[in-house]
Amino acid sequence: MCGILGVVGQTPVNQLLYDGLQLLQHRGQDAAGIVTANGKSFHMHKGSGMVRDVFRTRNMRSLLGNAGIGHVRYPTAGSASNLAEAQPFYVNSPFGVVLAHNGNLTNTDELKADMYRYDLRHINTNSDSEVLLNVFAHELAQRVEGYELSVDAVFEAVEAVHRRVRGAYAVVAMIAGYGLVAFRDPNGIRPLVIGTNDSNGKTEYMFASESVALDCSGFKVLRDVEPGECVFVSFDGDFHAQPSKGPTRHAPCLFEFVYFARPDSVIDGASVYQARTVMGETLAEKIRRVLPQLDIDVVMPIPDTSRPSALQLANHLGLPYREGFIKNRYIGRTFIMPGQAVRKKSVRQKLNPVACEFKDRNVLLVDDSIVRGTTSKEIVQMARDAGAKKVYFASAAPAVRFPNVYGIDMPTRAELLATGRTEEEIAAEIGADAVIYQDLDALKEAVHSVNRELRDFETSCFNGEYITGDITEAYLDAIESARGDGKGQKEEVEGAQPVDLNLNVAEQNLI
């Protein structure tokens, strides 16, 4: 999962992009990058780490121009430590194109081979985003007439991308001398929101993974980019949009609502906060129906994501709600940290129990999900060490039993705690007295109840149903083998520095 941002403004956008990326920091903490467009030049700076660490005053001063794109990275393909895979990516032909991508492609190897054999393009990293950039650039080049590029040619190029590429992708890109392009895969798996702002009588446009980046930047939400849709905004501010000519299916990823998105965001027309409160209600109903014998004294969230669900669950059951764990806000999100050892060590650095809230009580801990179980096991033990008599563990999401291949870093079945285990076995594994999972139908209904137009969802990590239709047992075996062998995991060069580029490109005129 990553966060993407794109702006076409009337004034310099470097600070706007920086602030927007900070608002999307929860979506990726491995690397960050910004590219701005100024006349016939792109200006790029990217590096490993958090936004605040990658960009210094001198870097910001070099990011000139009234349009730009930005990216925060959480690696799902390629290597977490390879600086060369930080986004946005750049290719010089045709015209000069930069691209930032959220999601994960499922036919990357096939596309790489085609790029080399037929399109004569070289892919320099293991990132599927670089592959996607080159597919888009090639299709764009095929539709150039002389030295000119039309809006229709941009739309046709994106349609060709949809025909060639499979998987999940939300994209913002810029074509030098022309404008900003935003598009989304035909299944609408990854979110992309459009916002507008009036500046001296002219409209500025912002595209972001979540509405929170628009709200806090002074932009008003216009709408979501539809599945398969392509939107083009010229650097002069002319807005063009075209729906996909091919088949589409609106099936956003349920895990966005469970974990990744900020609670104050609205994605695909659904409030994340509202969805999480309904998750708490439906989970409470299941506890009342299936485990009425549980002698619960107090309900506690695992901060921060599960708070809305835990509070509503406690209210629904008529139980006290308490904050039993205090979070160190200067530690990153453990789920998106690469490596089990790093995640395990980080849990106790991130959370500290308030002992008086646990002593001699039967505690129901509520978390957004249980994925690998590393965090859950540490938390249960911390509750027991703080004096809890019994520890029950509730998940606002169903059991995660299958790999996700659409942009969430849990691709191997061996890493998933619930794979091949019953709820009793899971409880024993994490040291809890009982484990309660949300039902999948209840989770779907929780989001559907917030936006009745959402009826279909990407749920593969819960039920093993992959909506792109191309995921086989052999495919899953291959990615698990590659992960286990460390294939494609390049080590970062010692002493590597952030990338700073000023890319001069020929000025073009839009027709």
Secondary structure, DSSP 8 states (H G I E B T S, - for coil): --EEEEEE-SS--HHHHHHHHHHTGGG--SEEEEEEEETTEEEEEEEES-HHHH--HHHHHH--SSEEEEEEE--SSS-TT-GGG-S-EEE-SSS-EEEEEEEEES-HHHHHHHHHHTS-----SS-HHHHHHHHHHHHHHHT-BTTBB-HHHHHHHHHHHHHH--EEEEEEEEETTTEEEEEE-TT--S--EEEEEEETTEEEEEEESSHHHHHTTT-EEEEE--TT-EEEEETT--EEEE--SS------BHHIIIIIS-TT-EETTEEHHHHHHHHHHHHHHHHHHH-TT----EEEE-TTTTHHHHHHHHHHHT--B---EEE-TTS--GGGSSSHHHHHHHHHHHEEE-HHHHTT-EEEEEES--SSSHHHHHHHHHHHHTT-SEEEEEESS----S-B-SS-SB--GGG-TTTT--HHHHHHHHT-SEEEE--HHHHHHHHHTT-TT----B-HHHH---TTS---HHHHHHHHHHHHHTTT-----TT---EEEEEE-----B-
